[in-house]
Amino acid sequence: MPPNLCTVFVFLLATMAYGGGAIGVNWGTTASHPLPPTKVVELLKSNNVTKVKLLDADPGVLEALSGSNLDVTVGIPNALLRTLNSSKKAAESWVHDNVTRYVSNGGSGVKIEYVAVGDEPFLQTYGEQFQPFVIGAAMNIHIALARAKLESKVKVVVPCSFDSFLSESGHPSKGHFRADLNRTMIELLTFLSKHSSPFFATISPFLSLHQNKNISLNFALFKANAKPHNDSRRTYKNSFDLSYDILVTALSTVGFPKMEIVVSQIGWPTDGAANATSSTAETFMKGLMEHLHSKSGTPLRPRDPPAETYIFSLLDEDQRSISTGNFERHWGVFTFDGQAKYHFDFIQGSKNLVDAQNVEYLPSKWCVVNNNKDLSNVTASSLEACSLADCTALSPGGSCSNISWPGNISYAFNSYYQQHNQSADSCNFGGLGLITTVDPSVDNCRFSVQLRTSLSDFLYPAYLSQWMTLLVTTILLSLTIFT
C-alpha cells in the first residue's frame, strides 16, 4: 500500500477465537476531517471489535483507547526508521512516549500487544528508501521494550507488503520472496523467530485481480463457480488461498516453514476503480468471513488459518496517497463519517453493522457551479480544486463517474469547499461557485457535508510531533558526541 502521512490501521468488527485466530481491523487517520477518536472507539465497541491495528501512535487515538480493553497494534511510520535504526536512545524515547506511558495505567491503560515497525517498508515502489533501516530499527525497539520490562507483553513485528512475495508462474509451489529482499527477509525471520513474533503480511485479492490477467473476479470473490487453479495435486478455489500459500512457500524456501502468519491487511475498496463497489465489497467480505470461520485453512496449511486477520480498513480516508490508484481512499467498511456501506456477519448470526452515533457535521450547505456565469474556463478551476481536494469518486468506474457536465464540476467545487470548512472564499473559483442549501447528490453519487472537526488534525499530523521528538533526541546525542 502507498504511504500515509499519518495513518493508521485497524477495524475489526467482531473478533472471535474461531480456532485459528481472531479478526481485527485497521484504523487509519489520514483524513482531512477525521471522525473524533472517542467516536471511533464507540464504533468499534458497538460492533464487538476487540482488535485494532494503527499505522502510527497518535496520542489522541491512544488516549481514546485507554481503558477500552481492545488489543492494540501501534505503528511506527516509515519516516522514523532511519533514526530508530541509528539510535538506541531514540528507540527508548519512542517506546517511552508511545508504549510505556499508555500501558502503565493498569486497567485504565491501553492493551498494546504489537509494535509494527514501519508501514509496509518493503513495498517495491519504495526501492531501498527504507529497507536498510528496518531490521536495526526493529532490534532497537525490542531492546527498548526489554529495558522497559515489556518484551513479554509487547511483540515487535514488521508489516510486509503484498508484493514482497510472489510467484512468476502463479503457482504457490513456486512462491518466493523478491530477490532484492531475500537477505533482509532471512534476517527479519530470524529475529521474529527468536522472539516468538508472527510474520505480518498483506494479502490483496483486489490488487491481484487488477495486476494478474489469470485471476478472475469470481476467483477473487470466493464464488463457488469460479474456475479453480491447479498446482500439482493441489486445487485452489479462491485468490486468498493462492496468495497465502505463495507466502507459505516463500517462508519455507528460506527455512521458516512453521512461521506463524498474521494477515495484517485485507479488504476490498468501494469506489475509485472498476469493480470497486459496495456490493462487490460485500460479496468479498462475506466470502472471506465464511472462509475464515470454516477453519479450513489452505491447501498447504489445512485446518490452520492465519493466527489473526485484520480487515482493511475501518473508515475511508480522503488524504491517503493515490499513487497506486484512486481506490486507495475508499477501503473503509464505513464511510468517513462512520456509516456502514454494506452489511455482513463477523460472527455467524450476529446483527448488522452499527453506525457511528451522534456525529456532528458542518451546516447542510454545498458549493456548486453557478450556471448563470460564463463557464468556458470552469474546467481549469475544477482541476485546481481536485488537485487540493478529493475527487476520486469521479474516476472511471467511480460512484460519480456517470454524472454529466457541469455536475462533475460542482462535485469538485464541493469537495474543495467541504475540505476547507465551508469558508465562503473556498466557494469562489473566480465567481463561478455558488453556495446552496439544496443537496446536489445524484443517485449513488454523494455530495458530502464534512464533519465538524478542525483541519489542524490534518495539517499537523501526530506522527510529525513524534518525528520532531526523535529529531531533537538525535541532535542532542550528536552534540554529546562532539563536545
C-alpha positions, -999 to 999 in steps of 0.1 A, spaced: 0 0 0 12 35 -7 24 56 22 2 76 46 15 107 63 -3 100 95 -21 68 95 -32 40 107 -49 9 109 -75 -13 121 -110 -21 121 -123 -54 130 -159 -57 137 -161 -86 160 -134 -109 169 -138 -144 177 -115 -172 185 -125 -193 156 -100 -220 161 -71 -205 143 -72 -168 153 -91 -136 156 -104 -110 132 -95 -73 137 -95 -41 118 -71 -14 106 -79 21 118 -63 48 97 -65 85 103 -52 101 71 -83 122 67 -88 160 64 -116 158 90 -112 125 109 -140 112 130 -132 120 166 -112 91 183 -138 87 211 -165 82 184 -143 57 166 -138 37 198 -175 37 204 -180 25 169 -155 -4 174 -171 -14 207 -207 -12 194 -197 -36 167 -179 -60 191 -145 -53 177 -117 -65 200 -85 -59 180 -73 -28 162 -42 -20 142 -29 15 139 -4 28 114 11 53 139 9 61 176 -14 91 176 -17 104 212 -54 113 208 -62 79 194 -42 61 222 -59 83 249 -93 73 235 -83 36 235 -73 38 272 -95 16 293 -113 2 262 -99 -33 267 -92 -35 229 -60 -53 218 -39 -27 200 -11 -27 175 7 7 174 27 16 143 60 34 136 58 55 103 85 47 77 99 83 81 112 73 116 130 41 106 164 57 98 166 75 132 154 44 152 180 22 133 209 45 142 200 54 178 191 31 207 183 63 227 158 74 201 142 40 203 140 42 241 124 76 237 98 64 212 89 33 234 86 55 265 64 81 248 42 58 228 41 25 246 52 27 283 32 57 292 0 41 279 3 6 292 14 16 327 -20 26 339 -32 -9 347 -69 -14 338 -72 22 326 -43 18 302 -40 6 266 -36 -31 258 -7 -28 234 2 -62 220 23 -54 190 46 -26 178 46 -26 140 80 -13 127 72 6 95 42 7 73 50 -19 46 85 -6 43 94 -32 17 69 -20 -9 86 -23 -42 79 12 -53 100 24 -23 131 8 -36 157 8 -9 144 40 7 136 22 40 148 -13 36 183 -8 51 169 5 83 141 -19 91 160 -47 109 181 -23 130 150 -3 140 132 -35 150 161 -47 171 164 -13 189 127 -12 196 129 -47 210 158 -37 232 139 -6 244 109 -28 252 131 -52 272 146 -23 292 111 -12 300 103 -48 311 76 -51 284 91 -76 260 70 -104 273 38 -84 267 45 -64 235 59 -81 204 78 -64 176 66 -71 141 72 -57 106 42 -54 82 52 -67 48 35 -56 16 17 -79 -8 45 -75 -34 73 -87 -11 65 -123 -20 55 -136 -55 53 -165 -79 60 -157 -116 40 -187 -127 12 -180 -104 17 -214 -87 20 -214 -49 46 -242 -51 69 -216 -69 65 -189 -43 95 -169 -31 105 -135 -17 116 -108 -41 153 -113 -49 162 -79 -35 146 -89 -2 160 -124 4 188 -114 27 167 -89 46 138 -114 50 161 -141 64 174 -115 90 138 -105 98 125 -140 101 154 -150 123 146 -120 145 109 -128 146 115 -165 153 139 -157 182 113 -136 199 82 -157 191 67 -129 169 45 -136 139 50 -126 103 27 -97 94 17 -97 57 -8 -80 34 -30 -103 12 -48 -83 -15 -71 -102 -38 -83 -68 -52 -48 -58 -64 -41 -94 -76 -72 -91 -97 -60 -58 -112 -24 -70 -118 -29 -106 -129 -48 -114 -160 -51 -150 -149 -72 -140 -118 -109 -137 -124 -134 -116 -104 -153 -147 -93 -120 -163 -81 -112 -132 -61 -147 -131 -46 -148 -167 -33 -175 -176 -58 -183 -213 -60 -185 -212 -98 -150 -197 -101 -126 -217 -123 -101 -233 -100 -63 -231 -103 -44 -263 -101 -9 -266 -88 4 -302 -90 -21 -322 -69 -34 -291 -51 -66 -272 -61 -71 -236 -54 -107 -222 -54 -100 -186 -45 -74 -159 -47 -69 -157 -9 -57 -193 -6 -35 -189 -36 -17 -158 -23 -15 -171 12 2 -203 0 27 -184 -21 37 -168 11 39 -202 29 62 -215 2 83 -184 3 87 -188 41 96 -225 37 121 -217 9 142 -195 33 140 -220 61 109 -210 82 81 -235 72 63 -232 105 64 -194 109 31 -181 123 13 -157 98 -9 -127 106 -28 -112 77 -22 -76 86 -43 -61 58 -70 -75 36 -101 -58 22 -119 -45 -8 -124 -9 -19 -158 6 -27 -151 34 -51 -125 49 -74 -120 20 -98 -138 -7 -118 -151 -35 -95 -147 -12 -65 -183 -10 -54 -201 -16 -21 -220 -46 -35 -187 -62 -47 -170 -54 -14 -199 -70 5 -196 -102 -16 -159 -103 -9 -162 -97 28 -190 -123 32 -168 -148 13 -138 -140 34 -156 -143 67 -172 -176 57 -138 -190 47 -121 -179 79 -149 -192 101 -148 -225 83 -113 -232 98 -104 -250 66 -71 -233 62 -54 -235 28 -40 -265 8 -5 -260 22 -18 -253 57 -51 -273 60 -71 -266 92 -46 -239 101 -60 -205 92 -40 -173 98 -33 -165 135 -51 -132 131 -67 -113 102 -70 -75 101 -96 -60 78 -85 -30 58 -100 -8 68 -124 8 92 -130 42 76 -124 59 43 -95 84 43 -96 113 19 -59 122 23 -44 87 15 -19 87 -13 -34 77 -46 -2 67 -63 -14 31 -65 -49 42 -76 -79 64 -67 -95 34 -49 -69 39 -21 -92 64 -4 -122 40 -3 -111 9 16 -134 16 46 -162 -8 56 -176 25 69 -177 59 52 -156 87 66 -184 96 90 -188 61 104 -219 49 83 -218 13 72 -215 9 34 -228 -27 34 -236 -55 58 -221 -88 67 -216 -110 97 -182 -111 115 -197 -138 137 -223 -162 123 -258 -150 133 -246 -116 145 -266 -84 139 -258 -59 111 -231 -33 115 -239 -5 138 -233 31 125 -215 58 145 -239 77 166 -244 115 172 -220 125 145 -215 163 142 -215 178 108 -209 212 93 -242 230 82 -262 215 54 -246 236 27 -229 227 -6 -208 245 -32 -219 241 -68 -212 257 -102 -231 289 -110 -249 281 -142 -256 318 -148 -219 326 -153 -197 321 -183 -184 286 -178 -159 285 -207 -129 283 -182 -146 264 -155 -127 231 -162 -94 247 -151 -110 258 -118 -123 222 -112 -89 207 -119 -73 231 -94 -99 221 -68 -93 184 -74 -56 189 -70 -62 200 -35 -93 181 -25 -107 145 -31 -123 139 -65 -115 101 -67 -153 93 -69 -152 110 -104 -127 85 -118 -137 58 -143 -158 32 -125 -163 56 -96 -197 63 -79 -198 98 -95 -183 89 -129 -216 90 -147 -227 125 -136 -226 148 -166 -210 182 -171 -213 205 -152 -224 182 -124 -188 169 -122 -176 204 -118 -199 210 -89 -186 178 -73 -151 191 -75 -161 225 -61 -180 210 -32 -151 186 -23 -128 216 -20 -154 237 -1 -161 210 25 -124 203 30 -119 239 38 -147 240 65 -172 257 42 -154 290 43 -171 315 19 -139 322 -1 -134 284 -8 -165 285 -30 -154 315 -51 -135 300 -80 -133 334 -98 -170 339 -92 -180 306 -107 -191 290 -74 -224 292 -57 -234 281 -21 -267 263 -19 -288 246 8 -302 221 -18 -284 188 -17 -270 182 -52 -264 145 -47 -275 123 -77 -284 86 -73 -253 69 -58 -231 100 -62 -230 116 -27 -221 152 -24 -208 151 12 -210 175 41 -179 173 61 -175 166 98 -173 194 123 -136 189 131 -105 210 128 -83 210 97 -54 212 122 -57 174 127 -46 171 91 -22 200 88 -3 189 119 -5 151 120 5 133 151 34 115 135 50 149 129 53 155 166 68 121 171 93 128 143 102 161 160 108 144 193 132 119 177 149 146 158 156 166 189 168 134 206 192 127 177 205 163 177 212 161 215 230 128 210 252 144 183 260 174 205 270 150 233 293 131 210 311 162 196 315 180 229 
